[in-house]
Amino acid sequence: MSTRKVKMEIPSAIYNEDGVDISNCKIRELPDDLQVNGNAIIYCDSNEYLEKLPTKSNAISFYISGSPKISDFPCLTIPGMFIADDCKGLTAIPDNLQVGSDLIMRACRNLRSVGDCITIGANLELEQCTNLETIGEGLTVRGDLRLMGCNSLTLLPSDISVGGTIDLTGCNGINIPENIISKYGNRITLPHEYNIIDEINNCPTLS
């Protein structure tokens, strides 16, 4: 059964067994209380349009692509996945975000910060987010943490909790606390250039 396709106008609540598929959308914002009873699949054919995500929604997962102008990431609790590609306007992932499965963001080139106390139920993948500078404290990732190509990231926090592997490929120059190296050992893929630091003083350790 195919999902419902909506082109121009979206009512305040859309109920559909399979979710909602908004393709080639020319709308600027979704309803603040978007109700879909499934997945929200949003494809924007131009960066002139979608600017705002709902602050409340029962969508299981969100899939967003096509260079939307979204600048604010609402602090939703998402039971499934959140996947976003090429969201050029997005600058931050908020504190206390909870995602039940994967959080995947690719080529969100103006993303600068990941907030505090974020919980990801499966994998966190931030790929080619080339302006990402900071990851907040208390990050919990029950699967893999992949930060490939985040070459502006200066520090990996000492209190992160990762159930799987950590991939820092391309994060050249990053500072990695000594306790992270000790704790995760061969579960870390390191970049070509990195510094091991004392997690208390944020100073390089003596080799």
HELIX and SHEET records of a PDB file:
HELIX    1   1 GLU A  178  TYR A  184  1                                   7    
HELIX    2   2 GLY A  185  ARG A  187  5                                   3    
SHEET    1   A10 ARG A   4  LYS A   5  0                                        
SHEET    2   A10 GLY A  19  ILE A  22  1                                        
SHEET    3   A10 ASN A  39  TYR A  43  1                                        
SHEET    4   A10 PHE A  62  SER A  65  1                                        
SHEET    5   A10 PHE A  82  ASP A  85  1                                        
SHEET    6   A10 LEU A 103  ARG A 106  1                                        
SHEET    7   A10 LEU A 124  GLU A 127  1                                        
SHEET    8   A10 LEU A 145  ARG A 146  1                                        
SHEET    9   A10 ILE A 166  ASP A 167  1                                        
SHEET   10   A10 ILE A 188  THR A 189  1                                        
SHEET    1   B 5 THR A  77  ILE A  78  0                                        
SHEET    2   B 5 GLN A  98  VAL A  99  1                                        
SHEET    3   B 5 THR A 119  ILE A 120  1                                        
SHEET    4   B 5 THR A 140  VAL A 141  1                                        
SHEET    5   B 5 SER A 161  VAL A 162  1                                        
SHEET    1   C 3 ALA A  92  ILE A  93  0                                        
SHEET    2   C 3 SER A 113  VAL A 114  1                                        
SHEET    3   C 3 THR A 134  ILE A 135  1                                        
SHEET    1   D 3 ILE A 174  PRO A 177  0                                        
SHEET    2   D 3 TYR A 194  ASP A 198  1                                        
SHEET    3   D 3 CYS A 203  PRO A 204 -1                                        
END                                                                             
